[in-house]
């Protein structure tokens, strides 16, 4: 049976919350699906990056983060419409690492990057997925 997963990207400001930080995300991020960072203001302008999703074989998705400007200190996760984390990342770039039991990915190097390539699997989830990216 084919699994149909509808992927949507929350690039609209109404669906996207963004916070900037210069170090690795705080440990409590795994406990808080809203990912608010104390003392950080949410960005209310157009994001300077793109999230590109490409479906591969075996229910895997290539998730590409691309920006015209360098960034560091990012986190990306997949959520369902009720704010629960869904899916897991299965492979990463060399400058990234898993977080929150592979449901999130963050930077792993103190360098600026302009892109990252990740592989994500929805496992048995069927429905709409919203990828949230913060830098």
Secondary structure, DSSP 8 states (H G I E B T S, - for coil): -----EEEE--STTT------SSS--GGGGT-TT---TT-----S--SEEEEEEE-STTEEEEEEEEEEEE-S-EEEEE-TTS-B--EEEE--TTEEEETTTTEEEE-SSS-EEEEEEEEE-TT--SEEEEEEE-
